[in-house]
Amino acid sequence: METPAIRTENLTRTYRRVRRPGAAVPVDDRTPFLALDQVSLEVRPGELFGLLGPNGAGKTTLIKILTTLLAPTSGQAWVDGLNVTEHPELIRPRINMVSGGETSGYGILNVRENLWLFAQIYGVSNREAKQRIDRMLEVVGLTDKAGSRVSHLSTGQRQKMNFCRGFITDPKILFLDEPTLGLDVTAARSIRRFVREWLQERPSRTLLLTTHYMAEADELCDRLAIIDKGRVRACDTPGQLKRLAQKYPLFEIQLAPHDATTNFSDLERLPGVHQVTRSDTPSAIVLKISLWEESAIGSVVPQLVAQGGRILTLKKVEPTLEDAFIELVGHGLESNGNGEAK
């Protein structure tokens, strides 16, 4: 049986609440804060596995434990078959980590010098380091900034440099903690494309991604876990998770308004129809029809035509990953200020 790239078993992490000396401690704050609660996960070799959850869900705490930066309170974790608390010195050369929004690098060095320094720490040869740095700078569009000091870079440019740093060591297992945070749409798209290509180049590579972006998780991840309040609420492929959110098959039918004079309430009496809702727009009457079983749409269409309705469009409404998240967690993610879920 193949050894999992990452495995956790009942992993728990608590933090003590810190109070200033002499300050009153409310009864509710005397209990340690539970950041991870009995988390058990398994990531397969070659998999792009995602962690999706709101701020404070425990994603970053989990990554810090897996990258040997933080010890668990209880439970166990293995990376590449090695226990994170027993063999951190063997795990570290095999992994790398990139965190979105982190400040890293030396301001007096330029971009290329910083990346070269990180490569040397991992023992990458000068020749190999140069080739990898050149490639990564081209991937993120930083070639023209290779000679610029880090202190002169914008926030987005520094994030691109951090992203490069994660790949120039050619890790077997890579942890990306919100890698596209703060990047523009074009840069984020280029990074997502490169991540997929990087995994395809060598099937033994594994990548664990945390993100707030629903579309990013849906596009990239082979499987993902939805985490909230330190607990894993569900773990499956994006497609399977989306199917969890839809209890009934749902169809949307648009009718020409001047051809439809009835309220269509009698559709709910048809076999297999669960519920019908109607909304009117200037250009169409929109019916949303949920069914007990998908085949029931075959009796709906003739009924509409018989009532004088002229169908403009008919489509099955597929659930989104956000629908699944809300179904499992009970609320959505915060907005990032650009009208997009995080």
N, C-alpha and C positions, 0 to 999 in steps of 0.2 A: 504494500500500500504506500502511495506517494506521501512523503512528509509535507504537511501544510507549510506554506511560506510564512504564515502568521497564524498563531492560535492563542486564544485566551480561554481561561477556564475560571468562572466565578470571580472575575477580576473586580476588585472593589478598591476605591480610594476615597478616604475622608480627609477633610482639612479642619483643623481647629480654628475657631473664630478668634481673631486677634482683637483685643481691646486695650485701650490706653490704661496704664496703671491708675487705679483709683476710680475709674469710670464704672458707673452702674451697668450691670449686665442683665438685660431682660431675660426672663425665663426661657423664651423661645431661642435665644442666642447661645444658651449654654450647651446645646446639643451640637456636636461636630457636623459640619456641612458634608453631605454625601455627594461627591462629584461623579463617581461611578458605582453602580449598584449591581453586583453579580453579573458582569458582562461576559458572555461566552460567545466567541466568534471563531470562524475558521476561514482563512483566505487561501485559495489554491495557488500553486505556482503558475505564473503566466497570466494571472488574473488582474484586471483593473477593478479594484473594489472601492466602493464609495461609502463615506459616512455622511449622512445628511441629517441636519438638526439645527434648532435655533441656537442663539447665543446662550452659553451656559449649559448646554446639553451634556457636555463631557467629552466632546470630540478631541479637543486639543490635549486634555488630560490623558486620554487614551494613547494618543500619538507620543506624548512625552514618555509614557511608560514603555511603549514598544521601542522607542529609540534610546532607551536606557538613561534618560535624563531625569526620571522620577521613579521612585519605588512604589509598588502597590501596597496598600494597607493589608490586603489579604487576596487570596487567589493567586493564579499563576499565568504567565504569558511566555510564549516561545516565538522566536524569530529565526527563520531558517533552521528550525529544529533545536535551537539553543535557548536555554532558560535566560530571560533578561536579567534576573537578579544574580544568577550564578556565573554567567559567562558574558558580561557586558564587553570585555576587551576583545572577545572573538566576534561579537555581533557588529561592533562599530565599523570595522573595515569593509563590511559587506553591505552597508546601508548608507543612505544619505537622506537629508531632509531639507525641504524648502518651506518657509512660512511666509504667507502673504503679509505685507505691511511691516515686516521686521527690518530693523536697521542693522546692516552688517557690512563688513568691509572696512578698509582703512581709508579715511578721507584724503590723506596725502598721497595715496597711490592712485594710479589711473585704473580704468576698468580691466584692461588686459593684465596688469600687474596683480590686481586683487585675485583674479581668477587663476593666474599662474601660481600664486601663493597657496591657494586652497588645494590646487592639484599636487603641489609638492608635499603638503601635509599628508596626503593620502599615498604618496610614493609613486605618482604618475611620472613617467619619463618626460623629459623636456620635449622631445619630438611628438610624443602622443598628446601631451598637454596642449601644444600649439595647434595641432590638427583639431582637437576637440573644441578648443576655445574659438578658433576661427569658424567652425561649423555652428556653434551655439550662438555666437554674435550675429551670424547671418540669419539664423532661425528667428530671433527676437527683434531683428532690425536695429542692432546696436553697433554694427561694424564701424560706422562713421564716428562713434563715441568711444572707440577702443582706447584712444589716447587721452580721454578726458578724466580728470580727477573725479572720484566718487562724490566728493563734496559739492561738485558743480552740476550734478545730475538732478533731474526732477524726481519726484516720488515714483512715478511710473517707470522711469528709466532705471532707478535703483532696484525696483522690483524685477525688472527684466534681467538685471545682472544676477540677482539672487536665484532666479530660475535657472540661468546658465550654470551657476555654481552647483546645483543639484545633479547635473548630468555629466560634468567633465570628469568626475571620478568613476563613471561607469558602474554605478552600484547594482548589486543583484536585486535589492529591494529598495524602492524609493518611496518616501513619504512626502506627499504634497499637501500642505495645510493651507487651503485657500490660495492657490498659486496665481489666480487671475484677479485677486482683489486689487482694485485701483487701476486696472488696465483698461485701455480703450477697447472698443468692440473688435477692431481689426487685429490688435495684438493678442487679445484673448482667443480669437479664432485661430490664429497661427499657432499658438501654444497648444490648443486642443488637438489640432491636426498633427503636430509634432509628437505629442504624447502617444497617440495611437501608432504612429510610424515607429517610434522608439520601441514600443512593446512588440511590434510585429517583426522587428529586426532580429530579435532573440527571444524565443518562446520561454526561456527560463527566467526572464525578468518579471518582476511583480511590482505593482504600483498601488499604494493605498492613498486615496484622495479624500480630503474633507472639503466641503463646499457649502455655501449658502444658496448657490444658484441652481434652481430646479432644472433649467434647460441643460446646464453643463453636466449635471449628474445623469440626466436622461440620455444625453448624447454619448457620453464617454463610458459609463460604468457597465461592466458585465453583470455585476450584482452590487447591491448596496444595502446598507443597514440604516434604518431610520431610528435615531436616538433622541430621547427626550428625558430630561431630569435624571440623567445617568443610567437609563435603562434602554435596552434594545427593544423597540416596539415591534419591529418586523425586519426580516432579512430575506431578500429574494431578488430576482431580476427586475429591472424597471417595468417591464411589461406585466409581470405577475403582480407586482405591487399596485399598478394602475387598475388591474382587474379587480383587486380587492375593494376599490373605492366605488365600484358600480354594482349595486345590488340588482338592478334591472337593466336589460338592454334598452338604450335610448336612441330614438330617431328624431330628427328635425325635418319638418316638411314646410316648405314655403309655398303659399298659394297666391295666385293673382287676386287682389282684393275685390275687383269689380265682378268676379265670377263667383265669389263665395258670399252667400247671404245668410248662412246658418251659423250657429255657435259651435257646432260639432260636438256637443256634449254627449250625444248618443254613441259616439265612438267608444266610450268607456264600457258600453254594454256588449261590445264585441268580445268573443272568446280570446283570451290571451292578452287583453289590453289592461294594463294596471292603472294608468293615469294619463290624462291629457290636459295640457296647459296651453293657453293661447295668448299671444301678444301681437298687437297690430303696429305696423310701420307704414310710412307713406307709400312704400312700394310693394308691400306684401303682408299677408297674414301668416304669422309664424306659429306652427303647432309643434310642441314638444311632446312626444308620445313615448312613455315608458311601458315596457311590455313584460309580461311574466315569462315569455319565451320569444326568442328572436323571430321565429317563423310566423308569429302572429301579424307581422307587418304585411303579409300577403293578403289578409282580409281587410286591412285598413285602407289600402290604396283603392280597391274597387268601390268601397263605401264612399270615399271622398269624391271620386269621379261621378258616382251615382247622385250625389248631392249637388252636382254642378260645379265642383271645385276644379280649377285648372292648376295642376302641379307645376311649379317653376323649378324647384329643387327638392331632392330627397337625399339625406345623408345620415349615416350612423354617427352619433356623437360619441367619440372615444374619451374616456376619462384621462386626466392629466396626472402627472406625478404630484402636483400640488393638491389635487383632489384626494389622492391617496394619503398624502401627508396630513391633511386636515382630518381625514377619516380616522387616522391612527392616533394623532396627537391631540386633536380637538381645536387646533388653531393654526393659522398660517404663519409663514415667516414674515419678518419685518420688511418694509419697503426700503430700497437703497437710495431713495430720493429721486430716482429716475423713472419711477413708475414700474419698476421691475422687482419681482420677489427676490429676496436674498436667501 
